[in-house]
Amino acid sequence: MPIIVNVDVMLARRKMQSGELADRIGITPANLSILKTGKAKAIRFSTLEAICKALDCQPGDILEYSPDK
């Protein structure tokens, strides 16, 4: 898939655990895991906003486009 989700990278930079992020943004750890592994088919802007707020980052820090070769 050409969209890469870099939540793990930002979690490591902020020294935060996945469970803590899930609690802060109000989603289950299972749903956060689906997002982190790139298996999610969509993300709500409200969820993306909450992630960016909790991790003090921009949407471009979380999502990356890498065209298929």
C-alpha positions in Angstrom: 0.0 0.0 0.0 1.4 3.4 -0.9 0.4 5.1 2.4 2.7 4.4 5.2 1.7 5.0 8.8 4.5 6.2 11.0 2.8 6.2 14.4 5.5 3.9 15.9 8.2 6.3 14.8 6.5 9.2 16.6 5.8 7.1 19.7 9.5 6.3 19.9 10.5 9.9 19.5 8.1 10.9 22.2 9.0 8.0 24.5 5.4 7.0 24.7 3.8 3.6 24.9 0.9 2.6 22.5 -1.4 2.0 25.4 -0.9 5.5 26.7 -1.6 7.0 23.3 -4.7 4.9 22.9 -5.9 6.2 26.3 -5.1 9.8 25.4 -7.0 9.8 22.1 -9.9 7.6 23.2 -9.5 4.5 21.0 -8.9 0.9 21.9 -5.3 -0.4 21.8 -6.6 -3.0 19.2 -7.8 -0.2 16.9 -4.5 1.7 17.4 -2.6 -1.5 16.5 -4.7 -1.8 13.3 -3.8 1.7 12.4 -0.1 1.3 13.2 0.3 -1.8 11.1 -1.2 -0.2 8.1 -4.2 -2.5 8.0 -6.7 0.3 8.5 -8.7 1.2 5.4 -9.5 4.8 6.7 -8.8 7.2 9.5 -11.1 9.9 10.8 -9.8 13.4 10.8 -10.8 13.7 14.4 -8.6 10.6 15.2 -5.7 12.0 13.2 -6.1 15.4 15.0 -6.1 13.6 18.4 -3.0 11.7 17.5 -1.2 14.9 16.3 -2.2 16.7 19.5 -1.1 13.9 21.8 2.2 13.4 20.0 2.7 17.1 19.3 3.3 16.6 15.6 1.8 17.3 12.1 -0.3 14.9 10.0 2.7 14.6 7.6 4.8 13.2 10.5 2.2 10.4 10.8 1.3 9.6 7.2 3.7 9.2 4.3 3.0 8.5 0.6 5.3 6.1 -1.1 4.2 5.2 -4.7 4.3 1.6 -5.7 7.1 0.8 -8.1 
